[in-house]
Amino acid sequence: MNTQWTARARRTAVAVALAVGLTVGAVGCSGGDGEDGKAESSATGSTGTGTGSDTSPQEGTSKTLAEVKGQEGLLLKITSAARDAGGFVTVSGELKNDGAESARVPVRASGDETEVLRHGASLGGATLVDSAGKKRYYVLRDTEGRPLTTTDMPKIKPGASVPVFMQFPSPPASTEEVSFQLPTFASATISISG
């Protein structure tokens, strides 16, 4: 049991390092203007999902698994959902502002857990739903309650994108498709590779 805990702590440390690296990269590339955006509370994005074959700057020539629309012109393009040997599924993609004005990720996308909310804006409210197995998987947290996802989300200028990721416990190997859900965004069915 002690060996399992050490391995878990090691995986968490790697995930946190990855989160910090992606966050620093996202902030550096976003060109955020530092102003607070309008906090509009409109209805949940309910436009459907789509697929395509756009290119992701993170992965060269990867396919788009799904595109889900959110509030204020935000569009989340999911480019991969990959299992790793540590028992995790990492969902990666980019968040683009298709609107005419700068936009922030809604606070509701962070979820409603107090520990997650105190670490700033994130995608910590995301879940994967395995309908066949009747289970819901939440974004993993480190020992201090930080979600293993992109955090400190910057204001995104019109037409700009930021890379994002979310890490979940892995569903059983027999589960090949799950429903991806993020508060204020439409849901989508995505395939898990690996």
N, C-alpha and C positions, 0 to 999 in steps of 0.2 A: 504494500500500500504506500509506503514511503517513496518507493521508486516511481509509482504513478504520479504522486504529487510533484516530485522533482521534474518529471517530464512535462507535466501540465504547466508548471511555473516557467520552464524553459520555452515552451510554445507560446505562452502568454507574453513573455519578454520579447520574442521575435515578432509577434503580432503588433505589440506596442511600438517597437522600433519601426516597423513597416508603416504603421499609422502616422507616426511623427514625420517620417520621410515624405509620405504622400501629402500630408497636410502642409508641410513647409513648401513642397513643390507647388501645391494648389494655390497657396497664398502668394507665392512669388510670381506665378504666371497669371494670376487673376487681374492684377492691376486695380484692385479694389480702391475706392475713393475714400473710404473711412467714414462716410456719412451713414447715418442710420436711415434705413429704408422705411417706407410706409408699412405699417403693420395692418394689412387688410385681412379680414377674416371672411372669405367668401366660401361658397359651397365647395365640397370636395371635388377634385378633378375627376370627371367621370367619362372622359373620352377614352375610347378603346385602345387596344394595343396594336402594334404593327411589327413587321419584321423587315429586314433589308439586308444589305451587304456593305454597309459603310465601313470605312477604315477607322480604327481607333489609334490615337497617337501612342497609347501605351503598348499596344500589341501588334503594331504593324498592319497586317491584313487579316483581321479577325472579323467574324460575322457578328451581326447584331442579333442577339437573342430576343430582345424586346425593346420597345420604346413606350414609356408610360408618361402621360402628361400630368402635370401638377398645376398649382395655382400660379398666377402672375406670369404666364408664359414659360415656366420651367418645364424642361423635357429631360427625363432620365433615360439614357440609352445604356442598356445592359449588354456588355460584350462578352462576358464569360461568367460561368458558375462552375468552378472546378474544385473537385475533392483533392485533399492532400493526404499524405501518409499519416499525419498527426490526428486524423479524425475530424477535420474541419472542412467546410465548404466556404470558399471565398468568392463572393459575387463582386465583379468589377465592371466599371463602365465610366461614363462621363455624364455630368449634369450640365445642360446647356440652357442658356436664357434665350428663348425664341421670341421674347416680348420686346416692346419698344422702349421700356425703361429698365433701369437697374433693379434687380430683384434679390431677395434673400430667401433661403430655405425657410419655410414656415416653422415656427417653434414646435408645432405638433408633430413634425417629422422626427423629433428627438424622442418621442414617446412620452410616457407620463411617470416614469420612475424617478423619484427624487435624486437618487445617486447619479443617474445619467444626466439629468437636467443641470446639475451643478457644474458639469464639465463643459457647458456651452452648447452652441448649436451643433447638431450632428444628424446622422441618419440612424440613430440608435433605436428608433421605433420600428424599424424594418423587421419583417418576419418572413419565414418560408413555411408554407402550409403543405403538408403531405396528406392529401385527401384520402389516398388508399390506406395509409398507415394510421390515419386519424390523429396526427400529431402536428403541433405548431412549434417551430424552432425560432428562438429569439436571438438577436445579435448578442454575441458573447461579451462578457465584461471582464476586466482585469480585477486584481484583488482590491483596488481602490475604487471600483465602481465605474471606471471609464469604459465606454463602449468600444469594442474593437471594430471601429469604422472610421471613416473620415470625420474629423471634428473641427471645431472653430471655422465653420463654413463662411467664406467671405461673401460680400455682396458681389453678385455676378452682373457684369455689364451686358447690354444687349449684344447678342451674337457671340458672346464669350462662353467658354466651357471650362469646367474644372474636373480633373480625374477624381473618381470616388471608388471606395471599396467598403464592403461589409463582410464580417466573418461570422459564420454560424456553426453550431454543432452539425456534423454530417448525418443526414438521414441514412437508413440502411442502404447497402450497395444495390439492392433490388429496386430502389426508388430512383427512377430516371427523370421524372418531371415533378416540379413543385410549383405552387402558386406564390409569386413574389408579391408582398404587400408592404406599402409604405404610407403612413398617414398623410393625407391630402393629395396623394397621387392615385391614379387608376391602378388596378392590379393586373398582373400578367402571368401567364404560364411560361416557365423557362425550363430548359433541359440542363441537367447536371452532367458534366463530363468527368472522366477519371475514374 
